[in-house]
């Protein structure tokens, strides 16, 4: 008995911990979404307060691009919530149908009992006992009558319980449907806002392309962007070490509920063996800036390129080059919306100048998966690509398959 109670207590504690963790994750995601929305509003206000000349600047283009990325994140989050709501609605509908069938069956059973009770009223039941041929036969009749009564009392209780459950589910279902309607409306509004930003960006790019100084400034910004990418890579390395440390501690404590992501990179394809075999992130592209030092003749400056810049057809797809986990999606001046994927053996690939990003942080991808499209910048459709091993940047041309 003690062992049985101990097991029940353990299960209850485990379910409680799981529920607490689930609520914590929901609150965290809700907080992240609120922050993103606040950032969008902040950028919106900055754009509104710009003067006429300021609106036709590279800085304004950056603000629009950053806002586009944030709106995209909100839309992705809303689509995920929308999917969860639809799954819940389908689940509740299925449960209601199941309960309806059970209620119908129990109602039929109970109706038969009422008819039987009417035909065999209390007087007839007593008469049946008194007219029994023997005490044993009377006892058997009594037990049968008692069983019928108990069984139908049980059926009635089950029927009442199922009707109450059905009504509760209908209330929950209506709540989910209402919330889904709100989500769909919000998603439509965000999509409209995104389309508006895209139109503003296209108009601004047309103006800025006439100004050679803006193009030169955008290229020059890549020097600062490389430092930011390097710092981001360093942060991701430290975050990964901290994750592994916490994961080991929780497994050592035999925690049933793991609070940190449990990615097993050991099961992924060996990135180190893919040197010279990687497919290009953009199939129809040509390199316009190589790895290493690149001299700008007009600005008389030398820029260190940690990767390569590839000119592609407008709106071309960008694909993950290998299996990995999306570890960062950020906006960086000079490289716009950037996606970083972590692979086996501490390798990372960086994809810059993306638009219409299709992945989210924490998602697993395999080689060939579409992660976004090439964004239109002042230079045209140019994507940036880097490969890192720990803190060491690699020459992508040595890794990509020869064309």
C-alpha positions as CSV (number, residue, x, y, z in Angstrom):
1,X,0.0,0.0,0.0
2,X,2.8,2.4,0.9
3,X,4.6,1.6,-2.4
4,X,1.4,2.3,-4.3
5,X,0.9,5.6,-2.6
6,X,4.5,6.5,-3.2
7,X,4.1,5.9,-6.9
8,X,1.0,8.0,-7.0
9,X,2.7,10.8,-5.2
10,X,5.7,10.6,-7.6
11,X,3.4,10.8,-10.6
12,X,1.5,13.7,-9.2
13,X,4.8,15.6,-8.5
14,X,6.1,14.8,-12.0
15,X,2.8,16.1,-13.6
16,X,2.9,19.2,-11.4
17,X,6.6,19.9,-12.4
18,X,5.7,19.3,-16.1
19,X,2.7,21.7,-15.9
20,X,4.9,24.3,-14.1
21,X,7.5,24.1,-16.8
22,X,4.9,24.3,-19.6
23,X,3.4,27.4,-18.0
24,X,6.9,28.9,-17.6
25,X,7.6,28.4,-21.3
26,X,4.2,29.9,-22.3
27,X,4.9,33.0,-20.1
28,X,8.5,33.3,-21.5
29,X,7.2,33.1,-25.1
30,X,4.5,35.6,-24.4
31,X,7.0,37.9,-22.8
32,X,9.3,37.6,-25.9
33,X,6.4,38.3,-28.2
34,X,5.4,41.4,-26.2
35,X,9.0,42.7,-26.4
36,X,9.2,42.2,-30.1
37,X,5.9,44.1,-30.5
38,X,7.2,46.9,-28.3
39,X,10.4,47.1,-30.5
40,X,8.2,47.3,-33.6
41,X,6.2,50.1,-32.1
42,X,9.4,51.9,-31.1
43,X,10.7,51.7,-34.7
44,X,7.3,52.8,-36.0
45,X,7.5,55.9,-33.9
46,X,11.1,56.7,-35.0
47,X,10.1,56.4,-38.7
48,X,7.1,58.7,-38.1
49,X,9.2,61.4,-36.5
50,X,11.8,61.5,-39.3
51,X,12.1,64.6,-41.5
52,X,11.8,64.5,-45.3
53,X,15.6,64.3,-45.9
54,X,16.1,61.8,-43.1
55,X,13.4,59.6,-44.6
56,X,15.6,59.3,-47.7
57,X,18.6,57.9,-45.9
58,X,20.4,54.6,-45.4
59,X,19.5,54.8,-41.7
60,X,15.8,54.8,-42.6
61,X,16.3,51.8,-44.8
62,X,17.9,50.0,-41.9
63,X,14.9,50.8,-39.6
64,X,12.5,49.5,-42.2
65,X,14.5,46.3,-42.7
66,X,14.8,45.7,-38.9
67,X,11.0,46.3,-38.5
68,X,10.4,43.8,-41.4
69,X,12.4,41.1,-39.5
70,X,10.5,41.8,-36.3
71,X,7.1,41.7,-38.0
72,X,8.1,38.5,-39.6
73,X,8.9,37.0,-36.2
74,X,5.5,38.1,-34.9
75,X,3.7,36.6,-37.9
76,X,5.6,33.3,-37.4
77,X,4.7,33.3,-33.7
78,X,1.0,34.0,-34.6
79,X,1.0,31.2,-37.2
80,X,2.3,28.8,-34.5
81,X,-0.3,29.9,-32.0
82,X,-3.0,29.6,-34.7
83,X,-1.9,26.1,-35.4
84,X,-2.0,25.2,-31.7
85,X,-5.5,26.7,-31.4
86,X,-6.8,24.7,-34.5
87,X,-5.3,21.5,-33.0
88,X,-7.1,22.2,-29.7
89,X,-10.4,23.0,-31.5
90,X,-10.1,19.7,-33.5
91,X,-9.3,17.9,-30.2
92,X,-12.3,19.4,-28.4
93,X,-14.6,18.7,-31.4
94,X,-13.5,15.0,-31.4
95,X,-14.0,14.7,-27.6
96,X,-17.5,16.3,-27.9
97,X,-18.5,13.8,-30.7
98,X,-17.2,10.9,-28.6
99,X,-19.2,12.2,-25.6
100,X,-22.3,12.7,-27.8
101,X,-22.1,9.0,-28.8
102,X,-21.7,7.9,-25.2
103,X,-24.6,10.1,-24.1
104,X,-26.8,8.7,-26.8
105,X,-25.9,5.1,-25.9
106,X,-26.5,5.7,-22.2
107,X,-29.8,7.5,-22.9
108,X,-31.0,4.4,-24.9
109,X,-30.0,2.1,-22.0
110,X,-31.7,4.2,-19.4
111,X,-34.8,4.5,-21.6
112,X,-35.0,0.7,-21.7
113,X,-34.7,0.6,-17.9
114,X,-37.5,3.1,-17.5
115,X,-39.7,1.0,-19.7
116,X,-38.7,-2.1,-17.8
117,X,-39.4,-0.3,-14.5
118,X,-42.8,0.7,-15.7
119,X,-43.7,-2.8,-16.7
120,X,-42.2,-4.3,-13.6
121,X,-43.2,-1.8,-10.9
122,X,-42.6,-2.2,-7.2
123,X,-45.7,-4.3,-6.8
124,X,-44.7,-6.7,-9.5
125,X,-41.1,-7.0,-8.2
126,X,-42.5,-7.9,-4.7
127,X,-44.9,-10.3,-6.3
128,X,-42.0,-11.9,-8.2
129,X,-40.1,-12.5,-5.0
130,X,-43.2,-14.0,-3.2
131,X,-44.1,-16.3,-6.1
132,X,-40.6,-17.8,-6.3
133,X,-40.6,-21.6,-6.2
134,X,-37.9,-21.7,-3.5
135,X,-35.8,-19.5,-1.2
136,X,-32.8,-19.9,-3.5
137,X,-34.9,-18.7,-6.5
138,X,-36.2,-15.7,-4.5
139,X,-32.6,-14.9,-3.6
140,X,-31.5,-15.0,-7.3
141,X,-34.4,-12.8,-8.3
142,X,-33.5,-10.3,-5.5
143,X,-29.9,-10.2,-6.6
144,X,-30.9,-9.6,-10.2
145,X,-33.2,-6.8,-9.2
146,X,-30.5,-5.2,-7.1
147,X,-28.0,-5.5,-9.9
148,X,-30.3,-3.9,-12.4
149,X,-31.0,-1.0,-10.0
150,X,-27.3,-0.4,-9.2
151,X,-26.3,-0.7,-12.9
152,X,-28.8,1.9,-14.0
153,X,-27.9,4.2,-11.1
154,X,-24.3,4.0,-12.4
155,X,-25.5,4.6,-15.9
156,X,-27.5,7.7,-14.8
157,X,-24.5,9.1,-12.9
158,X,-22.3,8.4,-16.0
159,X,-24.9,10.1,-18.2
160,X,-25.0,13.2,-16.0
161,X,-21.2,13.3,-15.8
162,X,-20.8,13.1,-19.6
163,X,-23.5,15.8,-20.2
164,X,-21.6,18.1,-17.8
165,X,-18.2,17.2,-19.5
166,X,-19.8,18.0,-22.9
167,X,-21.0,21.4,-21.7
168,X,-17.6,22.2,-20.2
169,X,-15.9,21.2,-23.5
170,X,-18.4,23.4,-25.5
171,X,-17.4,26.4,-23.3
172,X,-13.7,25.7,-23.8
173,X,-14.3,25.2,-27.6
174,X,-16.1,28.5,-27.9
175,X,-13.2,30.2,-26.0
176,X,-10.6,28.7,-28.4
177,X,-12.7,29.7,-31.5
178,X,-12.9,33.3,-30.2
179,X,-9.2,33.4,-29.5
180,X,-8.5,31.9,-33.0
181,X,-10.6,34.7,-34.6
182,X,-8.5,37.3,-32.7
183,X,-5.2,35.6,-33.8
184,X,-6.4,35.5,-37.5
185,X,-7.3,39.2,-37.4
186,X,-4.0,40.1,-35.8
187,X,-2.0,38.0,-38.3
188,X,-3.9,39.7,-41.2
189,X,-3.0,43.1,-39.7
190,X,0.7,42.2,-39.3
191,X,0.8,40.9,-42.9
192,X,-0.7,44.2,-44.2
193,X,1.9,46.1,-42.2
194,X,4.7,43.9,-43.6
195,X,3.5,44.5,-47.2
196,X,3.4,48.3,-46.5
197,X,7.0,48.1,-45.2
198,X,8.0,46.2,-48.3
199,X,6.5,48.9,-50.6
200,X,8.3,51.6,-48.6
201,X,11.6,49.8,-48.8
202,X,11.3,49.3,-52.6
203,X,10.6,53.0,-53.1
204,X,13.5,54.0,-50.8
205,X,15.9,51.7,-52.5
206,X,15.0,53.3,-55.9
207,X,15.9,56.7,-54.4
208,X,19.1,55.6,-52.6
209,X,20.5,53.8,-55.6
210,X,20.8,57.1,-57.4
211,X,23.1,58.2,-54.6
212,X,26.5,56.5,-55.0
213,X,27.5,57.7,-51.4
214,X,24.7,55.5,-50.0
215,X,25.9,52.4,-51.8
216,X,29.5,53.1,-50.7
217,X,28.3,53.6,-47.1
218,X,26.4,50.3,-47.2
219,X,29.4,48.4,-48.3
220,X,31.6,50.1,-45.7
221,X,29.2,49.2,-43.0
222,X,30.1,45.5,-43.5
223,X,33.4,46.1,-41.6
224,X,31.3,46.9,-38.5
225,X,28.9,44.0,-39.3
226,X,31.8,41.5,-39.3
227,X,32.7,42.5,-35.7
228,X,29.1,42.1,-34.6
229,X,28.9,38.7,-36.2
230,X,32.1,37.6,-34.6
231,X,30.8,38.8,-31.2
232,X,27.5,36.9,-31.8
233,X,29.4,33.7,-32.7
234,X,31.4,34.1,-29.4
235,X,28.1,34.5,-27.5
236,X,26.6,31.4,-29.1
237,X,29.7,29.4,-28.2
238,X,29.4,30.5,-24.5
239,X,25.6,29.9,-24.6
240,X,26.2,26.3,-25.9
241,X,28.7,25.6,-23.2
242,X,26.3,26.8,-20.5
243,X,23.5,24.7,-22.0
244,X,25.6,21.6,-21.9
245,X,26.7,22.3,-18.4
246,X,23.1,22.7,-17.2
247,X,22.0,19.7,-19.1
248,X,24.7,17.5,-17.5
249,X,23.7,18.8,-14.0
250,X,20.0,18.1,-14.5
251,X,20.7,14.6,-15.9
252,X,23.1,13.9,-12.9
253,X,20.2,14.8,-10.6
254,X,18.0,12.4,-12.6
255,X,15.5,15.3,-13.2
256,X,12.4,13.9,-15.0
257,X,11.8,17.4,-16.5
258,X,14.7,18.9,-18.4
259,X,14.5,22.7,-18.4
260,X,17.1,23.3,-21.2
261,X,16.9,22.2,-24.8
262,X,18.4,18.7,-25.3
263,X,20.0,18.9,-28.7
264,X,22.1,15.9,-29.6
265,X,24.5,17.1,-32.2
266,X,26.4,13.7,-32.1
267,X,23.5,12.2,-34.1
268,X,23.9,14.9,-36.9
269,X,26.0,14.4,-40.0
270,X,29.7,15.1,-39.5
271,X,30.2,18.7,-40.8
272,X,34.0,18.3,-40.9
273,X,33.7,15.6,-43.6
274,X,31.7,17.8,-45.9
275,X,34.6,20.0,-46.9
276,X,34.5,20.5,-50.6
277,X,31.1,18.8,-50.8
278,X,28.6,21.4,-49.5
279,X,25.9,22.6,-51.8
280,X,25.7,26.3,-52.3
281,X,23.2,28.1,-50.1
282,X,21.9,29.8,-53.3
283,X,21.9,27.6,-56.3
284,X,22.2,30.2,-59.0
285,X,24.7,32.7,-57.6
286,X,28.1,34.0,-58.4
287,X,30.7,35.4,-56.0
288,X,31.1,39.2,-56.2
289,X,33.3,39.6,-53.0
290,X,35.7,36.9,-52.1
291,X,36.8,35.7,-48.7
292,X,39.6,37.7,-47.0
293,X,40.7,41.3,-47.9
294,X,38.6,43.3,-50.4
295,X,39.8,46.7,-51.5
296,X,37.3,49.4,-52.3
297,X,38.9,51.6,-54.9
298,X,36.4,54.4,-54.5
299,X,36.7,54.7,-50.7
300,X,40.4,53.7,-50.7
301,X,39.6,51.2,-47.9
302,X,40.3,47.5,-47.3
303,X,37.5,45.4,-45.9
304,X,38.1,42.0,-44.3
305,X,35.4,39.7,-45.4
306,X,34.9,36.7,-43.1
307,X,32.8,35.0,-45.8
308,X,31.7,35.5,-49.4
309,X,29.1,37.7,-51.0
310,X,27.0,36.0,-53.7
311,X,24.9,37.8,-56.3
312,X,21.7,35.9,-57.0
313,X,18.5,36.2,-59.0
314,X,15.9,38.5,-57.3
315,X,14.0,36.7,-54.5
316,X,16.0,33.5,-54.9
317,X,15.7,30.8,-52.2
318,X,18.5,30.4,-49.5
319,X,19.0,26.9,-48.2
320,X,20.8,25.4,-45.2
321,X,24.0,23.7,-46.4
322,X,23.9,21.0,-43.7
323,X,22.0,19.5,-40.8
324,X,21.9,21.7,-37.7
325,X,19.9,23.8,-35.3
326,X,18.9,27.4,-36.0
327,X,20.7,29.2,-33.1
328,X,20.1,32.9,-33.9
329,X,18.0,35.1,-36.1
330,X,19.1,38.8,-35.8
331,X,19.2,42.0,-37.6
332,X,22.7,43.4,-38.2
333,X,23.4,46.7,-40.0
334,X,25.4,45.9,-43.1
335,X,24.1,42.3,-43.4
336,X,20.4,42.9,-42.6
337,X,18.5,39.9,-41.3
338,X,21.0,37.2,-40.4
339,X,20.4,33.5,-39.7
340,X,23.0,31.4,-37.9
341,X,22.9,27.5,-37.9
342,X,24.9,25.4,-35.5
343,X,26.2,22.1,-36.8
344,X,28.1,19.1,-35.4
345,X,31.6,19.6,-34.0
346,X,31.0,23.3,-33.2
347,X,30.7,24.4,-36.8
348,X,28.4,27.3,-37.6
349,X,27.1,28.8,-40.9
350,X,26.0,32.4,-41.3
351,X,23.4,33.5,-43.9
352,X,23.1,37.3,-44.3
353,X,20.8,39.6,-46.3
354,X,17.8,37.3,-45.9
355,X,14.1,38.1,-46.4
356,X,10.9,36.1,-45.7
357,X,12.7,33.9,-43.2
358,X,11.0,30.5,-43.0
359,X,12.6,29.1,-39.8
360,X,12.6,30.0,-36.1
361,X,15.3,29.9,-33.4
362,X,15.6,26.3,-32.0
363,X,14.3,24.6,-35.1
364,X,16.2,21.7,-36.6
365,X,17.0,21.9,-40.3
366,X,18.7,19.5,-42.8
367,X,20.8,20.3,-45.8
368,X,18.6,21.7,-48.6
369,X,15.9,23.1,-46.3
370,X,14.7,26.6,-47.4
371,X,15.5,29.0,-44.6
372,X,14.5,32.2,-46.4
373,X,14.9,34.3,-49.6
374,X,17.7,36.7,-50.7
375,X,16.8,40.3,-49.7
376,X,17.1,43.2,-52.1
377,X,19.7,45.7,-51.0
378,X,21.3,48.8,-52.7
379,X,23.7,46.4,-54.4
380,X,20.8,44.2,-55.7
381,X,20.1,40.6,-54.6
382,X,23.3,39.8,-52.8
383,X,23.5,37.2,-49.9
384,X,26.4,36.9,-47.5
385,X,27.6,33.5,-46.4
386,X,30.2,32.5,-43.7
387,X,31.5,29.3,-42.1
388,X,33.0,29.2,-38.6
389,X,34.6,26.5,-36.5
390,X,34.5,27.6,-32.9
391,X,35.9,31.2,-33.1
392,X,37.8,30.6,-36.4
393,X,36.3,31.7,-39.7
394,X,36.8,29.5,-42.7
395,X,37.1,30.1,-46.4
396,X,33.6,29.1,-47.8
397,X,35.1,28.5,-51.2
398,X,37.1,25.6,-49.8
399,X,33.9,24.0,-48.4
400,X,31.4,24.6,-51.2
401,X,31.3,22.2,-54.1
402,X,33.0,23.5,-57.2
403,X,30.7,24.9,-59.9
